[in-house]
């Protein structure tokens, strides 16, 4: 666990927080023996009100650490701001935080983008970091954070993998307060949308948990990024075997099982890619072999157990490096 004080310079952020500095924290996992060369870095971000520990142990089940041991990379579990965005909001677990992404008003670079820059600068003083192979993934608001990094810090990340993420887009209403920088259209994306997500609706409009929200739709977000990236043509579609039966919360979905379809679009001439995962009958969680705790099914639904999205994200990341 690492803690530090982040100094703020963006006037809109300072006004919103009522302070010019804030306490931040993150978790780092580095294999005991890294290869004798600069190592990739994978940032993993939690959902809104959750924590670095929450996404590490309950969301991804430390699968990224197993992959890091096998393939030699560094894992950083991020944590949102400790400041409550509005009265009545609370963290869902100890030391949880709030990642608002493009929803937070800011005039310059987002506070959490600067947070990532500081983490990388600190890591580089202690570990051999490969700046050409920095990646970001996360669940829900953590997925939104991945989109924000692609938009506002394309100099930092080579690829992102948002899972059931807040659907920030390169233009239009769902750009919100983000400021796309040159090169954002070249960041490769592997994104997952869940058809029975009670928090972030799959189609346009509100969700069960946020009925007043005007979500743009996950496939519409896919198409917005495809257009920005200059990718076209029909995708290559493959369907993962339905290995685990009963991984859909039938009372809400009307389905007995969840399945995942992967759509891989033709790469651009520079290698940029977009892969889209449609998780049919899945709720708001990270696909992995361990099912979500049953008392949470009514609120979150069930997760797909046929694949581990950590494996998918890392396999995708390995295809991409900055040139």
C-alpha positions in Angstrom: 0.0 0.0 0.0 1.3 3.4 -1.0 -0.1 6.8 0.2 0.9 10.3 -1.0 -0.4 13.8 -1.1 -1.6 15.0 -4.5 -1.3 18.7 -5.1 -4.0 20.2 -7.3 -3.8 23.0 -9.8 -7.0 22.8 -11.9 -9.2 25.7 -10.7 -12.5 23.8 -11.2 -11.2 20.8 -9.2 -10.0 23.0 -6.4 -13.4 24.7 -6.2 -15.3 21.4 -6.2 -13.1 19.9 -3.5 -12.5 23.0 -1.5 -8.9 22.2 -1.2 -5.6 22.4 -3.2 -4.3 19.0 -2.1 -5.8 15.6 -1.3 -4.6 12.3 0.2 -4.3 9.4 -2.3 -3.6 5.7 -2.0 -2.9 2.7 -4.3 -1.7 -0.9 -4.1 1.2 -2.2 -6.1 2.0 -5.8 -7.0 5.4 -6.6 -8.6 6.6 -10.2 -9.1 9.5 -11.2 -6.8 11.6 -11.6 -9.9 10.9 -9.3 -12.9 12.6 -10.1 -16.2 15.8 -8.1 -16.9 14.1 -5.5 -19.0 11.5 -2.7 -18.5 8.2 -4.2 -17.4 4.7 -3.4 -18.5 2.3 -1.8 -16.0 -1.4 -2.7 -15.8 -3.7 -0.2 -13.9 -6.8 -1.8 -12.4 -9.5 0.6 -11.1 -12.4 -0.2 -8.8 -16.1 0.8 -9.1 -17.6 3.8 -7.5 -17.3 3.8 -3.6 -15.2 0.6 -3.8 -11.4 0.4 -3.1 -8.1 -0.9 -4.5 -8.5 -3.9 -2.2 -12.1 -4.4 -3.4 -11.2 -4.7 -7.0 -8.1 -6.8 -6.3 -9.7 -9.4 -4.0 -13.4 -9.4 -4.7 -13.6 -8.1 -8.3 -10.7 -9.7 -10.1 -9.8 -12.3 -7.5 -6.1 -11.4 -7.8 -6.0 -13.0 -11.2 -3.8 -10.1 -12.5 -1.2 -11.0 -9.9 -1.1 -14.6 -11.1 -0.7 -13.4 -14.7 2.0 -10.9 -13.5 4.0 -13.7 -12.0 3.7 -15.8 -15.2 4.5 -13.0 -17.7 6.5 -10.4 -15.7 4.5 -7.2 -15.4 3.5 -4.7 -12.6 -0.1 -4.4 -11.3 -1.3 -1.1 -9.8 -4.7 -1.1 -8.1 -6.0 2.4 -8.1 -8.3 4.1 -5.6 -10.8 6.9 -6.0 -10.8 10.2 -4.1 -11.7 10.0 -0.4 -13.8 13.2 -0.7 -17.5 12.7 -0.8 -18.9 14.2 -4.1 -22.2 15.1 -2.5 -24.0 14.8 0.8 -25.3 11.4 1.7 -22.8 9.4 -0.4 -20.8 6.8 1.5 -18.0 4.4 0.6 -19.1 0.7 0.3 -15.9 -0.6 2.0 -13.1 0.7 4.2 -10.9 3.3 2.4 -13.1 3.2 -0.6 -13.2 6.2 -2.9 -15.0 8.0 -5.7 -13.8 7.9 -9.4 -16.0 10.3 -11.2 -14.1 10.4 -14.5 -15.6 12.7 -17.1 -18.6 13.4 -14.9 -16.4 15.6 -12.7 -16.1 19.2 -13.8 -12.5 20.1 -14.7 -11.0 22.8 -16.9 -7.7 21.0 -17.6 -6.6 17.4 -17.1 -8.7 15.3 -14.7 -7.5 14.9 -11.2 -7.3 11.1 -11.5 -5.3 11.4 -14.7 -2.8 13.5 -12.8 -3.0 10.8 -10.1 -1.9 8.1 -12.6 0.9 10.3 -13.8 2.2 10.7 -10.3 2.0 7.0 -9.7 4.0 6.2 -12.8 6.6 8.8 -11.9 7.0 7.2 -8.5 7.1 3.6 -9.8 9.8 4.6 -12.3 12.1 5.5 -9.4 11.9 2.0 -7.9 11.1 -0.4 -10.8 12.0 -0.7 -14.5 8.9 0.6 -16.1 8.2 0.2 -19.8 6.5 3.4 -20.8 5.5 2.0 -24.1 3.4 -0.7 -22.4 1.1 1.0 -19.9 -2.5 -0.2 -19.8 -5.7 0.4 -17.9 -8.8 -1.6 -17.0 -11.5 -1.5 -14.4 -15.0 -2.2 -13.5 -17.9 0.3 -13.7 -16.5 3.7 -12.7 -13.1 2.0 -13.0 -14.0 1.2 -16.6 -15.0 4.9 -17.0 -11.6 5.8 -15.6 -10.0 3.7 -18.4 -11.9 5.6 -21.0 -10.9 8.9 -19.4 -7.2 7.9 -19.6 -7.6 7.1 -23.3 -9.3 10.5 -23.9 -7.1 12.8 -21.8 -3.8 10.9 -21.5 -3.2 9.0 -24.8 0.5 9.7 -24.2 0.4 7.4 -21.2 -1.6 4.3 -22.2 -1.3 2.0 -25.2 -4.6 0.2 -24.7 -7.6 0.0 -22.3 -10.1 -2.7 -21.3 -13.2 -1.2 -19.6 -15.5 -3.8 -18.0 -19.2 -2.7 -17.7 -17.7 0.8 -17.6 -19.2 4.2 -17.5 -19.6 4.8 -21.3 -17.5 7.9 -21.9 -17.2 8.8 -25.6 -14.9 10.9 -27.7 -17.6 13.5 -28.5 -21.3 14.3 -27.7 -23.1 14.3 -24.4 -21.1 11.4 -22.9 -17.9 13.3 -23.4 -19.1 15.4 -20.4 -16.2 17.4 -19.0 -13.4 15.5 -20.5 -10.9 17.1 -22.9 -9.8 14.6 -25.6 -6.1 15.0 -26.5 -4.5 14.3 -29.9 -3.9 10.6 -30.2 -6.9 9.4 -28.3 -8.3 7.9 -31.5 -5.2 5.6 -31.7 -5.7 3.9 -28.3 -6.8 0.3 -28.7 -9.9 -0.8 -26.7 -11.3 -4.1 -25.5 -14.7 -3.3 -23.9 -17.4 -5.4 -22.3 -21.1 -4.6 -22.0 -23.6 -6.7 -20.0 -27.1 -7.0 -21.3 -28.7 -7.2 -17.8 -26.6 -4.7 -16.0 -28.8 -3.0 -13.3 -26.4 -0.1 -12.9 -25.2 0.9 -16.4 -28.0 0.1 -18.8 -27.0 -1.9 -21.9 -29.4 0.1 -24.1 -30.0 3.9 -24.2 -31.8 5.4 -21.2 -31.9 4.8 -17.5 -31.0 1.7 -15.5 -32.8 0.0 -12.6 -30.5 1.5 -10.1 -30.3 4.9 -11.9 -33.6 5.3 -13.7 -33.0 9.0 -14.3 -29.7 8.5 -16.0 -29.5 9.0 -19.7 -27.0 6.4 -20.7 -26.1 6.3 -24.4 -26.1 2.5 -24.7 -23.1 0.2 -24.7 -23.3 -0.7 -28.4 -23.7 3.0 -29.3 -20.6 3.7 -27.2 -18.8 0.9 -29.2 -19.9 2.6 -32.4 -18.8 6.0 -31.3 -15.3 4.8 -30.5 -15.1 2.8 -33.8 -16.0 6.0 -35.7 -13.4 8.0 -33.8 -10.8 5.3 -34.4 -11.6 5.2 -38.1 -12.4 1.5 -38.0 -15.1 0.0 -40.2 -16.5 -3.2 -41.7 -18.2 -6.2 -40.0 -16.4 -7.8 -37.1 -15.2 -11.3 -36.7 -17.5 -12.9 -34.2 -16.7 -15.8 -31.9 -18.8 -17.2 -29.0 -17.1 -18.6 -25.9 -18.3 -22.0 -24.8 -21.0 -21.9 -22.1 -18.8 -23.7 -19.6 -20.7 -22.9 -16.4 -24.5 -23.3 -16.4 -26.7 -21.2 -14.1 -24.6 -18.0 -14.1 -27.5 -15.7 -14.9 -29.8 -14.3 -12.3 -33.0 -15.8 -13.7 -35.5 -13.8 -11.6 -34.3 -10.6 -13.4 -33.0 -11.9 -16.7 -35.4 -14.7 -17.5 -32.4 -16.7 -18.6 -30.8 -19.7 -16.9 -27.3 -19.1 -18.1 -25.0 -16.3 -19.3 -22.9 -16.4 -22.5 -20.3 -14.1 -24.0 -19.8 -13.1 -27.6 -16.6 -11.4 -28.8 -16.6 -9.1 -31.8 -13.2 -8.3 -33.2 -13.1 -5.4 -35.7 -10.5 -5.2 -38.5 -7.4 -3.3 -37.2 -6.4 0.0 -38.5 -3.1 0.3 -40.6 -1.2 1.3 -37.4 -2.5 -1.7 -35.5 -5.2 0.0 -33.5 -8.0 -2.4 -32.6 -11.4 -2.5 -30.9 -12.8 -5.8 -29.5 -16.3 -5.8 -28.1 -17.6 -8.3 -25.6 -21.4 -8.8 -25.3 -22.2 -10.5 -22.1 -25.7 -11.9 -22.5 -27.7 -12.4 -19.3 -24.9 -11.0 -17.1 -25.2 -8.4 -14.3 -22.9 -5.7 -13.1 -19.6 -7.4 -12.2 -16.3 -8.8 -13.5 -16.5 -12.1 -15.4 -14.5 -14.7 -13.7 -14.8 -18.3 -12.5 -15.9 -17.3 -9.0 -19.5 -16.3 -8.7 -20.6 -13.1 -6.9 -21.7 -13.6 -3.3 -25.4 -14.7 -3.4 -26.8 -12.0 -1.1 -25.6 -9.5 -3.7 -27.4 -11.1 -6.7 -30.6 -9.1 -6.3 -28.8 -5.8 -6.5 -26.0 -6.7 -8.9 -27.2 -9.8 -10.7 -24.8 -12.7 -11.4 -21.5 -12.6 -13.3 -20.5 -14.7 -16.2 -18.2 -17.6 -15.2 -17.2 -18.9 -18.6 -14.2 -16.6 -19.0 -12.0 -14.5 -16.8 -11.9 -10.9 -18.2 -8.4 -10.5 -16.6 -7.1 -13.1 -19.0 -8.9 -11.4 -21.9 -7.7 -7.9 -21.0 -4.1 -9.1 -20.6 -4.1 -11.0 -23.9 -5.4 -7.9 -25.6 -2.8 -5.7 -23.9 0.0 -7.9 -25.1 -0.9 -7.1 -28.7 -0.3 -3.3 -28.2 2.6 -1.1 -27.5 3.3 2.6 -28.2 5.5 3.1 -31.2 
